[in-house]
């Protein structure tokens, strides 16, 4: 039986790992250069020195993907709403290049759920609202992709799941939350047959787009980021793209700006993926099994794991 979480005893999360103090201290001390050296076939670690380079590089993944789309080969990108700083840059680049998105696709990877329904576009936290206002509505009308090529996750998941058959997903972008998720792929609750051990990696990889409960760490993180710590404002459920769709993406590109996960978490998942240590209590580590993953870091956002009272 694995140890209980020191943060949320009814859940699995990274505090249930038993890596040992020696390994934990090694992870906490990793430098950018040591992390870059953890690149291996199927896993690449990249650092950017300026915030401008970081978000431009993220935006260019959209452009490269969409430029490759044709009538006979529709191609898309699955992206997060967090980080969002790249989205206005995407719109500017599309307009400046005169890039037609007629055959391009976009999948929004998740959305908040309240009372069994995805939040309406009018909700201040709506991911759909954010993507439209920060990107889609800024693209010239003669260039913007058709409505049917933009796929937003809904609580009734059938249409969204089916949309993954309509085009190739060249890249799935994402950020990493405090709970070490991508999208809202959370560690599971510690209940039923998973009371002593979490689900296996193979079980987790079979999960498709679904509505799920959010880990307390995720709720706390989002309350800090989006409403000044007013936690009851944050929905306790979301609909999220699943590992099953993630493995349909040719590449997974994770962007660590330093505003979402903490310095230890950024190092932990790098170490686990590099060393092929997938564990469902650390969802991001499950990507160790994906054939093409890239971690992108903002050097100034990595921070340190020094221990001191402030």
C-alpha positions as CSV (number, residue, x, y, z in Angstrom):
1,X,0.0,0.0,0.0
2,X,1.4,3.4,-1.0
3,X,1.6,6.3,1.4
4,X,-1.3,8.8,1.7
5,X,-1.2,12.2,0.1
6,X,0.1,14.9,2.4
7,X,-2.2,17.4,0.7
8,X,-5.4,15.5,-0.1
9,X,-5.6,12.1,1.6
10,X,-8.6,11.0,-0.5
11,X,-6.6,11.4,-3.8
12,X,-3.6,10.2,-5.6
13,X,-0.9,12.8,-6.3
14,X,2.8,13.4,-6.5
15,X,3.1,13.3,-2.7
16,X,2.2,9.6,-2.7
17,X,5.4,8.8,-4.7
18,X,8.1,6.9,-2.8
19,X,11.2,8.0,-4.7
20,X,13.3,8.3,-1.5
21,X,14.9,11.5,-0.1
22,X,18.1,11.0,-2.1
23,X,16.3,11.0,-5.4
24,X,13.9,13.8,-4.3
25,X,16.9,16.0,-3.4
26,X,18.6,15.2,-6.7
27,X,15.4,16.3,-8.6
28,X,15.1,19.5,-6.6
29,X,18.7,20.5,-7.4
30,X,18.5,20.0,-11.2
31,X,19.9,22.8,-13.3
32,X,18.6,23.8,-16.7
33,X,21.8,22.3,-18.3
34,X,21.2,19.0,-16.5
35,X,17.6,19.0,-17.6
36,X,18.6,19.6,-21.2
37,X,20.9,16.7,-20.9
38,X,17.9,14.5,-19.9
39,X,16.7,14.7,-23.5
40,X,16.5,11.2,-25.1
41,X,14.9,9.7,-28.2
42,X,11.2,10.6,-28.0
43,X,11.8,13.3,-25.4
44,X,13.4,16.7,-26.0
45,X,14.0,19.4,-23.4
46,X,14.3,23.0,-24.7
47,X,15.0,26.3,-22.8
48,X,14.2,29.8,-23.9
49,X,16.1,32.8,-22.5
50,X,13.5,35.4,-23.0
51,X,9.7,35.5,-22.6
52,X,9.4,36.9,-26.2
53,X,11.2,33.9,-27.6
54,X,9.2,31.5,-25.5
55,X,5.7,32.7,-26.5
56,X,6.7,33.3,-30.2
57,X,8.0,29.7,-30.4
58,X,4.7,28.5,-29.0
59,X,2.7,30.6,-31.5
60,X,4.9,29.3,-34.4
61,X,3.8,25.7,-33.6
62,X,0.3,26.9,-34.6
63,X,1.5,28.4,-37.8
64,X,3.7,25.5,-38.9
65,X,0.8,23.1,-38.2
66,X,-1.8,25.1,-40.0
67,X,0.4,25.9,-43.0
68,X,0.6,22.1,-43.7
69,X,-3.2,21.7,-43.9
70,X,-4.7,21.0,-47.3
71,X,-8.0,19.8,-48.7
72,X,-6.8,16.3,-49.0
73,X,-4.8,16.4,-45.7
74,X,-6.6,18.5,-43.1
75,X,-4.3,19.2,-40.1
76,X,-4.9,20.7,-36.7
77,X,-3.5,21.6,-33.3
78,X,-5.0,20.9,-29.9
79,X,-4.3,23.7,-27.5
80,X,-4.7,24.9,-24.0
81,X,-6.3,28.0,-22.6
82,X,-3.5,28.5,-20.1
83,X,-1.0,29.7,-21.0
84,X,-2.8,32.1,-23.3
85,X,-0.1,34.7,-24.0
86,X,0.7,33.0,-27.4
87,X,-2.9,33.3,-28.7
88,X,-2.8,37.0,-29.8
89,X,0.5,36.3,-31.5
90,X,-1.0,33.4,-33.4
91,X,-3.7,35.8,-34.8
92,X,-1.2,38.4,-35.7
93,X,1.0,35.9,-37.6
94,X,-1.9,34.5,-39.5
95,X,-3.0,37.9,-40.6
96,X,0.5,39.1,-41.5
97,X,1.2,36.0,-43.5
98,X,-2.2,36.0,-45.2
99,X,-2.5,32.3,-44.1
100,X,-5.8,30.8,-45.1
101,X,-7.1,28.4,-42.5
102,X,-9.7,26.9,-44.7
103,X,-8.4,23.3,-44.1
104,X,-6.9,23.9,-40.7
105,X,-8.4,22.6,-37.4
106,X,-8.2,23.5,-33.7
107,X,-9.3,21.5,-30.7
108,X,-9.7,23.3,-27.4
109,X,-8.5,20.6,-25.0
110,X,-10.9,21.3,-22.0
111,X,-13.6,23.3,-20.4
112,X,-15.1,23.9,-17.0
113,X,-18.3,22.0,-16.1
114,X,-21.1,23.1,-13.6
115,X,-24.1,21.0,-12.8
116,X,-23.3,18.5,-15.6
117,X,-23.0,21.1,-18.4
118,X,-20.0,22.9,-19.8
119,X,-20.0,26.6,-18.7
120,X,-21.6,29.0,-21.3
121,X,-19.4,31.2,-23.4
122,X,-20.7,34.1,-21.2
123,X,-19.0,32.7,-18.1
124,X,-15.9,34.8,-17.2
125,X,-13.8,31.6,-16.9
126,X,-15.0,30.1,-20.2
127,X,-12.1,28.6,-22.3
128,X,-14.2,29.0,-25.4
129,X,-14.7,32.7,-24.7
130,X,-10.9,33.1,-24.0
131,X,-9.9,31.4,-27.3
132,X,-12.3,33.4,-29.3
133,X,-11.5,36.8,-27.8
134,X,-7.7,36.3,-27.7
135,X,-7.3,34.5,-31.1
136,X,-10.1,33.5,-33.3
137,X,-12.0,36.8,-33.4
138,X,-8.8,38.6,-34.2
139,X,-8.1,36.7,-37.4
140,X,-9.3,38.3,-40.6
141,X,-12.6,37.0,-41.8
142,X,-11.2,35.9,-45.2
143,X,-8.6,33.8,-43.5
144,X,-10.3,32.4,-40.4
145,X,-11.1,28.7,-40.3
146,X,-14.7,27.5,-40.8
147,X,-16.8,27.1,-37.6
148,X,-17.0,23.3,-38.2
149,X,-13.2,23.1,-37.9
150,X,-13.1,24.5,-34.4
151,X,-13.8,21.9,-31.8
152,X,-14.7,22.8,-28.2
153,X,-15.0,20.2,-25.5
154,X,-18.5,19.7,-24.2
155,X,-20.0,17.7,-21.3
156,X,-21.8,15.6,-23.9
157,X,-18.5,14.3,-25.4
158,X,-19.7,12.3,-28.4
159,X,-19.3,15.2,-31.0
160,X,-15.9,16.2,-29.7
161,X,-14.6,12.6,-29.7
162,X,-15.8,12.1,-33.2
163,X,-14.1,15.3,-34.4
164,X,-10.7,13.6,-33.9
165,X,-11.5,11.5,-37.0
166,X,-11.9,14.6,-39.2
167,X,-8.3,15.8,-39.3
168,X,-4.8,14.8,-38.2
169,X,-3.6,16.3,-35.0
170,X,0.0,17.3,-35.6
171,X,0.6,18.8,-32.2
172,X,-1.1,18.8,-28.8
173,X,0.1,21.7,-26.8
174,X,-0.4,22.0,-23.0
175,X,0.8,23.5,-19.8
176,X,1.5,21.7,-16.5
177,X,-0.5,22.4,-13.5
178,X,0.5,22.1,-9.8
179,X,-1.0,18.6,-9.7
180,X,1.2,17.7,-12.7
181,X,-1.7,17.4,-15.2
182,X,-1.9,18.2,-18.9
183,X,-5.4,19.5,-19.9
184,X,-7.5,18.4,-16.9
185,X,-6.1,14.9,-16.9
186,X,-6.0,14.7,-13.1
187,X,-4.7,12.0,-10.8
188,X,-7.7,9.9,-9.7
189,X,-9.4,9.7,-6.3
190,X,-8.2,7.1,-3.9
191,X,-11.3,4.9,-3.7
192,X,-12.7,1.5,-4.6
193,X,-10.1,-0.8,-6.2
194,X,-7.7,2.1,-6.3
195,X,-7.5,2.6,-2.5
196,X,-4.1,0.9,-2.2
197,X,-2.6,1.6,-5.6
198,X,-3.4,4.0,-8.4
199,X,-4.6,2.7,-11.8
200,X,-2.0,1.2,-14.1
201,X,-0.5,3.3,-16.8
202,X,-2.2,1.2,-19.5
203,X,-5.6,1.7,-17.8
204,X,-5.0,5.5,-17.7
205,X,-4.0,5.6,-21.3
206,X,-7.4,4.2,-22.3
207,X,-9.3,7.2,-20.8
208,X,-10.9,9.3,-23.5
209,X,-12.5,12.8,-23.3
210,X,-14.7,12.8,-20.2
211,X,-16.2,14.9,-17.4
212,X,-14.2,14.4,-14.2
213,X,-13.8,15.8,-10.7
214,X,-10.9,18.2,-10.1
215,X,-8.2,17.5,-7.6
216,X,-8.1,20.0,-4.7
217,X,-4.6,21.1,-5.8
218,X,-6.1,22.1,-9.2
219,X,-8.9,24.1,-7.6
220,X,-6.4,25.9,-5.3
221,X,-4.1,26.7,-8.2
222,X,-6.8,28.1,-10.4
223,X,-8.3,30.2,-7.6
224,X,-4.9,31.7,-7.1
225,X,-4.4,32.4,-10.8
226,X,-7.9,33.5,-11.9
227,X,-9.9,34.9,-9.0
228,X,-7.6,36.2,-6.3
229,X,-7.9,33.0,-4.2
230,X,-11.7,33.0,-4.0
231,X,-11.8,29.2,-4.3
232,X,-15.6,28.7,-4.3
233,X,-15.6,30.6,-7.6
234,X,-13.7,27.7,-9.3
235,X,-15.8,24.9,-10.7
236,X,-15.1,21.5,-9.2
237,X,-15.5,19.6,-12.5
238,X,-14.3,19.9,-16.0
239,X,-14.4,18.1,-19.3
240,X,-11.0,17.2,-20.6
241,X,-9.4,15.7,-23.7
242,X,-8.1,12.3,-22.7
243,X,-4.9,10.3,-23.0
244,X,-6.6,8.3,-25.8
245,X,-6.8,11.4,-27.9
246,X,-3.3,12.5,-26.8
247,X,-1.8,9.4,-28.3
248,X,-3.5,10.3,-31.6
249,X,-1.4,13.5,-31.7
250,X,1.9,13.1,-33.6
251,X,3.7,15.3,-31.0
252,X,3.0,16.6,-27.5
253,X,4.5,20.0,-26.7
254,X,4.3,21.2,-23.1
255,X,5.0,24.8,-22.3
256,X,6.4,25.6,-18.8
257,X,6.3,29.4,-18.3
258,X,6.7,29.0,-14.5
259,X,3.3,30.6,-13.7
260,X,1.3,27.4,-13.4
261,X,3.4,24.6,-11.8
262,X,6.2,25.2,-9.2
263,X,10.0,24.7,-9.5
264,X,9.9,21.2,-8.1
265,X,7.1,20.0,-10.3
266,X,8.8,21.2,-13.5
267,X,11.9,19.2,-12.5
268,X,10.0,16.2,-11.3
269,X,8.1,15.4,-14.5
270,X,11.3,16.1,-16.6
271,X,13.1,13.5,-14.5
272,X,10.3,11.0,-14.6
273,X,9.7,11.2,-18.4
274,X,13.5,11.1,-19.1
275,X,14.0,8.1,-16.9
276,X,10.8,6.3,-18.1
277,X,9.1,6.3,-14.7
278,X,5.4,6.7,-15.6
279,X,3.0,6.8,-12.6
280,X,-0.6,7.8,-12.7
281,X,-0.3,9.8,-9.5
282,X,1.8,12.2,-11.6
283,X,-0.3,12.3,-14.8
284,X,2.3,14.2,-16.9
285,X,4.8,11.4,-16.3
286,X,2.5,9.0,-18.3
287,X,3.8,10.9,-21.4
288,X,7.0,8.9,-20.9
289,X,5.2,6.3,-23.1
290,X,4.4,8.8,-25.9
291,X,6.8,8.6,-28.9
292,X,7.3,12.3,-29.3
293,X,7.2,14.7,-26.4
294,X,8.9,18.1,-26.0
295,X,9.2,20.1,-22.8
296,X,9.7,23.9,-23.4
297,X,10.9,26.0,-20.5
298,X,11.3,29.7,-19.8
299,X,14.7,29.9,-18.1
300,X,13.6,32.7,-15.7
301,X,10.4,30.7,-14.8
302,X,12.2,27.6,-13.6
303,X,12.9,29.0,-10.1
304,X,14.7,27.1,-7.4
305,X,13.8,24.6,-4.7
306,X,15.9,26.2,-1.9
307,X,14.5,25.6,1.5
308,X,14.1,28.7,3.8
309,X,11.5,30.5,5.8
310,X,10.4,33.8,4.2
